[in-house]
Amino acid sequence: MNVAKILCRCGTVIQISGPVPNPLEWLMISDEKFDEFPDEVSSTIVYQEATSVFKCNVCGRIWIYWKGMEQAATCYHPESESDS
């Protein structure tokens, strides 16, 4: 099996494929998109519409695939206490 991964800026390797469910993957969907679903909807359909987000357990950065898994992810880093 070919396992896809992200090399986080902190040096940690984040596995983005492999076992399901992936403990490092989060799914995100907007309120507007969610409200478009009928009252009863398949979890598979919701999953297909969601944006994949992966979190680095070491530094807390999140990697969001805004344009799907075929495009590069955008990296976000949590602010430190001194940033606020």
Residue frames as a rotation matrix with the C-alpha (Angstrom) as fourth column:
MET 1
0.582 0.813 0.000 0.00
0.813 -0.582 0.000 0.00
0.000 0.000 -1.000 0.00
ASN 2
-0.418 -0.666 0.618 1.31
0.643 -0.697 -0.317 3.46
0.642 0.265 0.720 -0.96
VAL 3
0.297 0.490 -0.820 0.88
0.936 -0.321 0.147 5.75
-0.191 -0.811 -0.554 2.03
ALA 4
0.193 -0.159 0.968 0.66
0.433 -0.871 -0.230 9.48
0.880 0.464 -0.100 1.33
LYS 5
0.231 -0.181 -0.956 2.18
0.957 -0.132 0.256 11.81
-0.173 -0.975 0.143 3.88
ILE 6
0.799 -0.057 0.598 2.88
0.066 -0.981 -0.182 15.45
0.597 0.185 -0.780 4.67
LEU 7
-0.218 -0.853 -0.474 6.21
0.893 0.022 -0.450 16.61
0.394 -0.521 0.757 6.04
CYS 8
0.812 0.535 -0.235 5.16
0.581 -0.697 0.420 19.23
0.061 -0.477 -0.877 8.59
ARG 9
0.559 -0.591 0.581 7.29
-0.144 -0.760 -0.634 22.34
0.816 0.271 -0.510 8.91
CYS 10
0.550 -0.356 0.756 8.37
-0.827 -0.101 0.554 21.11
-0.121 -0.929 -0.350 12.36
GLY 11
-0.500 -0.803 -0.325 9.81
-0.852 0.523 0.017 17.95
0.156 0.285 -0.946 10.75
THR 12
-0.430 0.435 0.792 7.04
-0.320 0.746 -0.584 15.55
-0.844 -0.504 -0.182 11.80
VAL 13
-0.945 0.182 -0.273 5.68
-0.192 0.368 0.910 13.15
0.266 0.912 -0.313 9.18
ILE 14
-0.352 0.911 0.216 1.86
-0.612 -0.050 -0.789 13.19
-0.708 -0.410 0.575 9.06
GLN 15
-0.913 0.106 0.394 0.27
0.313 0.801 0.510 10.12
-0.262 0.589 -0.765 7.44
ILE 16
-0.522 0.758 -0.390 -2.67
-0.714 -0.639 -0.285 11.26
-0.466 0.130 0.875 5.30
SER 17
0.257 0.613 -0.747 -3.63
-0.791 0.578 0.202 7.86
0.555 0.539 0.634 3.96
GLY 18
-0.829 -0.502 -0.248 -3.71
-0.291 0.765 -0.575 4.41
0.478 -0.404 -0.780 5.44
PRO 19
-0.745 0.546 -0.383 -6.00
0.664 0.665 -0.342 3.12
0.068 -0.510 -0.858 8.17
VAL 20
-0.489 0.704 0.515 -9.56
-0.335 -0.697 0.634 4.44
0.805 0.137 0.577 8.37
PRO 21
0.943 0.234 0.236 -10.48
0.254 -0.966 -0.056 6.22
0.215 0.113 -0.970 10.48
ASN 22
-0.048 -0.980 0.196 -7.31
0.605 -0.184 -0.775 8.28
0.795 0.081 0.601 10.49
PRO 23
0.349 0.215 -0.912 -6.73
0.929 -0.206 0.307 9.73
-0.122 -0.955 -0.272 13.98
LEU 24
-0.565 -0.638 -0.523 -4.94
0.536 -0.766 0.355 12.74
-0.627 -0.079 0.775 12.45
GLU 25
-0.838 0.298 0.458 -7.70
0.334 -0.385 0.861 13.64
0.433 0.874 0.223 9.95
TRP 26
-0.493 0.746 -0.448 -10.56
0.249 -0.373 -0.894 16.00
-0.834 -0.552 -0.002 10.69
LEU 27
-0.482 0.425 0.767 -13.43
0.845 -0.008 0.535 16.78
0.233 0.905 -0.355 8.33
MET 28
-0.659 0.192 -0.727 -14.74
0.205 -0.884 -0.419 20.31
-0.723 -0.426 0.544 7.99
ILE 29
-0.423 0.597 0.681 -17.90
0.847 -0.005 0.531 21.59
0.321 0.802 -0.504 6.32
SER 30
-0.953 0.088 0.291 -19.47
-0.137 -0.979 -0.153 25.04
0.271 -0.185 0.944 6.29
ASP 31
-0.593 0.805 0.019 -22.85
0.046 0.057 -0.997 25.69
-0.804 -0.591 -0.071 7.90
GLU 32
-0.050 0.586 -0.809 -24.24
-0.860 -0.437 -0.263 26.76
-0.507 0.682 0.526 4.51
LYS 33
-0.502 -0.205 -0.840 -23.13
-0.705 0.660 0.260 23.55
0.501 0.722 -0.476 2.79
PHE 34
-0.991 0.130 -0.024 -24.40
0.116 0.773 -0.624 21.45
-0.062 -0.622 -0.781 5.70
ASP 35
-0.401 0.896 -0.188 -27.83
-0.247 -0.304 -0.920 23.13
-0.882 -0.323 0.344 5.53
GLU 36
-0.267 0.262 -0.927 -28.13
-0.964 -0.086 0.253 22.12
-0.013 0.961 0.276 1.85
PHE 37
-0.945 -0.106 -0.311 -28.40
-0.127 0.991 0.050 18.45
0.303 0.087 -0.949 2.84
PRO 38
0.054 0.992 -0.111 -31.83
-0.288 0.122 0.950 16.88
0.956 -0.019 0.292 3.30
ASP 39
0.475 0.218 0.853 -32.94
-0.864 -0.068 0.499 15.95
0.167 -0.974 0.155 6.85
GLU 40
0.624 -0.304 0.720 -31.69
-0.080 0.891 0.446 12.41
-0.777 -0.336 0.532 6.34
VAL 41
0.678 -0.506 -0.533 -28.45
-0.692 -0.195 -0.696 12.07
0.249 0.840 -0.482 4.44
SER 42
0.847 -0.440 -0.299 -25.82
0.427 0.898 -0.111 9.38
0.317 -0.033 0.948 4.03
SER 43
0.674 -0.684 -0.281 -22.59
0.015 -0.368 0.930 9.91
-0.739 -0.631 -0.237 5.94
THR 44
-0.071 -0.691 0.719 -20.80
0.845 0.341 0.412 9.02
-0.530 0.637 0.560 2.70
ILE 45
0.388 0.291 0.875 -22.32
0.775 -0.617 -0.138 12.04
0.500 0.731 -0.465 0.96
VAL 46
0.998 -0.066 -0.012 -21.38
-0.045 -0.795 0.605 14.35
-0.049 -0.603 -0.796 3.83
TYR 47
0.367 -0.920 0.139 -17.85
0.346 0.274 0.897 12.91
-0.863 -0.281 0.419 3.80
GLN 48
-0.003 -0.344 0.939 -17.51
0.996 0.082 0.033 13.59
-0.089 0.935 0.342 0.05
GLU 49
0.599 0.333 0.729 -18.50
0.469 -0.883 0.018 17.23
0.649 0.331 -0.685 0.55
ALA 50
0.930 -0.231 -0.287 -16.22
0.187 -0.375 0.908 17.84
-0.317 -0.898 -0.306 3.54
THR 51
0.572 -0.817 0.073 -12.78
-0.500 -0.417 -0.759 19.43
0.650 0.398 -0.647 3.44
SER 52
0.657 -0.412 -0.632 -9.96
0.611 0.782 0.125 17.25
0.442 -0.468 0.765 4.80
VAL 53
0.555 -0.493 0.670 -7.86
-0.655 -0.755 -0.014 18.74
0.513 -0.432 -0.742 7.59
PHE 54
0.482 -0.484 -0.730 -4.81
0.554 0.815 -0.174 17.09
0.679 -0.321 0.661 9.17
LYS 55
0.850 -0.147 0.506 -3.32
-0.452 -0.697 0.557 18.12
0.271 -0.702 -0.659 12.50
CYS 56
-0.061 -0.935 -0.348 0.29
-0.051 0.351 -0.935 17.72
0.997 -0.039 -0.069 13.57
ASN 57
0.782 0.394 -0.483 0.34
0.382 0.308 0.871 16.27
0.492 -0.866 0.090 17.08
VAL 58
-0.056 -0.896 -0.441 3.76
0.994 -0.006 -0.113 17.79
0.098 -0.444 0.890 17.76
CYS 59
-0.910 -0.412 -0.051 3.45
0.414 -0.909 -0.037 21.49
-0.031 -0.054 0.998 16.87
GLY 60
-0.260 0.906 -0.334 -0.33
0.423 -0.204 -0.883 21.87
-0.868 -0.370 -0.331 16.44
ARG 61
-0.744 0.012 -0.668 -0.18
-0.546 -0.588 0.597 23.08
-0.386 0.809 0.444 12.85
ILE 62
0.161 0.783 0.601 -3.17
0.152 0.582 -0.799 22.17
-0.975 0.220 -0.025 10.73
TRP 63
-0.900 -0.411 -0.144 -3.01
-0.140 -0.040 0.989 21.37
-0.412 0.911 -0.022 7.04
ILE 64
0.051 0.999 0.005 -6.21
-0.087 0.009 -0.996 22.10
-0.995 0.051 0.087 5.10
TYR 65
-0.805 -0.214 0.554 -6.93
0.473 0.334 0.816 20.75
-0.360 0.918 -0.167 1.62
TRP 66
-0.329 0.696 -0.638 -9.18
-0.257 -0.716 -0.649 23.63
-0.909 -0.049 0.415 0.48
LYS 67
0.034 0.291 -0.956 -9.17
-0.979 -0.184 -0.091 22.52
-0.202 0.939 0.278 -3.19
GLY 68
0.923 0.338 -0.184 -9.22
-0.365 0.921 -0.138 18.77
0.123 0.195 0.973 -2.67
MET 69
0.635 -0.671 0.381 -6.49
0.013 0.503 0.864 16.24
-0.772 -0.544 0.328 -2.07
GLU 70
0.577 -0.415 0.703 -5.11
0.817 0.289 -0.500 16.71
0.005 0.863 0.506 -5.59
GLN 71
0.507 -0.362 0.782 -3.87
0.017 -0.903 -0.429 20.22
0.862 0.231 -0.452 -4.71
ALA 72
-0.559 -0.787 -0.260 -1.32
0.362 0.051 -0.931 21.23
0.746 -0.614 0.257 -2.08
ALA 73
0.354 0.643 -0.679 -2.58
0.894 -0.020 0.448 21.83
0.274 -0.766 -0.581 1.45
THR 74
0.193 -0.236 0.953 -2.48
-0.176 -0.963 -0.203 25.21
0.965 -0.129 -0.227 3.18
CYS 75
-0.231 -0.397 -0.888 -0.64
0.785 0.464 -0.411 25.22
0.575 -0.792 0.204 6.50
TYR 76
0.451 0.370 0.812 -1.83
-0.251 -0.821 0.513 27.15
0.857 -0.435 -0.277 9.57
HIS 77
-0.460 -0.682 -0.569 0.13
0.488 0.341 -0.804 27.52
0.742 -0.647 0.176 12.80
PRO 78
0.547 0.689 -0.475 -1.44
0.772 -0.196 0.604 28.29
0.323 -0.698 -0.639 16.19
GLU 79
0.335 -0.393 0.856 -0.59
-0.257 -0.913 -0.318 31.65
0.906 -0.114 -0.407 17.70
SER 80
-0.453 -0.511 -0.730 1.54
0.642 0.381 -0.665 31.61
0.618 -0.770 0.156 20.81
GLU 81
0.323 0.560 -0.763 0.39
0.940 -0.281 0.192 33.24
-0.107 -0.779 -0.618 24.04
SER 82
-0.349 -0.569 -0.745 2.70
0.485 -0.789 0.376 36.18
-0.802 -0.231 0.551 23.32
ASP 83
-0.857 0.056 0.512 0.95
0.483 -0.260 0.836 36.81
0.179 0.964 0.196 19.97
SER 84
0.044 0.994 0.097 -2.33
0.840 -0.089 0.535 37.85
0.540 0.058 -0.839 21.60
